[in-house]
Amino acid sequence: MTVPSTTDATEPEPGTEPAPRRRTFGLAAATALVMGNIIGGGIFALPATVAPYGGVSLLAFVVLSVGAVLLALLFGKLARRSPVTGGLYVYPRDAFGPFAGFLSAWSYWTMCWVSIAALAVAVVGYVDVLIPLHGDHTLEALVALAALWLPAAANFAGTRWVGTVQVVSTVLKFVPLLLVATIGLFFIDTDNYGPFNATGDSVPGALAASAALLLYSFLGVESAAVSAGEVRDPERNVGRASVLGTLASALVYILGIVAVFGLVPHDRLVESGAPFADAVNAMTGGTWGGTAIALVAVASITGCLNGWILMAAQMPYAAARDGLFPAPFAKVGKGGVPGFGVWAVAVLGTLLIALNYTAGPDTTFRVLVLITTFTGCVPYLLSAAAQLYWLAQGSRARIRPAGLIRDLLVAALSFAFSFWLIAGAGYAAVYQGVLFLFAGIPVYVWLRGRREPAENAA
């Protein structure tokens, strides 16, 4: 069923939750949720990850930052129309029907719980700096599981606690990272940057490839839209929180990467396991940087997991209300959090962590991590298409020309940006991602098949 178009270019007609729920996130908590989910553990490893591409990766960061801001603006416009939980599921569902909504929810949910497991594993390397684990896989697995289940416990306590943890953890990681990204600029040696394009491929090809890899660092721009049902005054605050959180995160990313590239010689950066620690050591001439950055990294990733677990529960919650996910996902606990959804992602993440530490590095776990770019872009693409559909459907008598042009530009560029990232992910990632996406179709068929006879009988 299609809902009439209501965008910023027309008179807004906000959606409503099926039942009143207490909205606990103000602008500060919603902004912290966006920042906390964007700035996770990725920033601490990204400089070394993209160093093989050369200086072109710095340009990729700028392009990604612009694209992320466009997506933030898009989700702000869409949230004015439907300020409810599960936004990236709701928008395609309302525009194109339940199947499109299900594909978006399934793809996003898949990306969430795979990323959660990856982030929990990323904690281990930084804990090893603080408390040597001596390569003991059992201890490493226990650390990763603790990093997963402690934020899950915070989610069981309720959304108020989630918002509080997000604000505290975001401040703990944002301030030190910003200090490194600003003070480090005064110690830059331009000889350390290395070649602009170190891949041997064309600049556009290297740019697209590095951008697809770096997208993982910007996943989370949609956080406020997905949790809009928990945000006070969502018609205004979702868009503001999305843009503010994305801009602040992009500032830290760009300045931090520029600083690290200029502080650590290119050949050393390619092999670095802790690039920010190496950068601090280059600034101070000491060896304490690794410990300081490890502390920040643990706080950062823990806060990021806290927000992602909430997001992973909210998306299937919205779909389950419509009968497009199993019914237990729609149950909400006393704290306002879909408890079954939290249990589900925690258990699935536990299984992936166990697989990672028992089957070795070259496992299905790594393959699943590689397709998060694809599974993350599918909901972005469908949401942008939904906005374009509603704009095309709008009545001429209700459209303001200036608003129409602006909204069309944001939606069209967001669609093109998402499409470009999917193309840049490479044939293998797209192929595997499509298979993983279509694996959800039997779930949809079963749920719809059981629901329609009940509806007909009613």
Secondary structure, 3 states (H helix, E strand, C coil): CCCCCCCCCCCCCCCCCCCCCCCCECHHHHHHHHHHHHCCCHHHHHHHHHHHHCCHHHHHHHHHHHHHHHHHHHHHHHHHHCCCECHHHHHHHHHHCHHHHHHHHHHHHHHHHHHHHHHHHHHHHHHHHHCCCCCCHHHHHHHHHHHHHHHHHHHHCCHHHHHHHHHHHHHHHHHHHHHHHHHHHHHCCHHHHCCCCCCCCCHHHHHHHHHHHHHHHCCCCCHHHHEHHHECCHHHHHHHHHHHHHHHHHHHHHHHHHHHHHHCCHHHHHHCCCHHHHHHHHHHCCCCHHHHHHHHHHHHHHHHHHHHHHHHHHHHHHHHHCCCCCHHHHCCCCCCCCHHHHHHHHHHHHHHHHHHHHHCCCCHHHHHHHCHHHHHHHHHHHHHHHHHHHHHHCCHHHCCHHHHHHHHHHHHHHHHHHHHHHHHCCHHHHHHHHHHHHCCHHHHHHHHHHHHHHHHHC
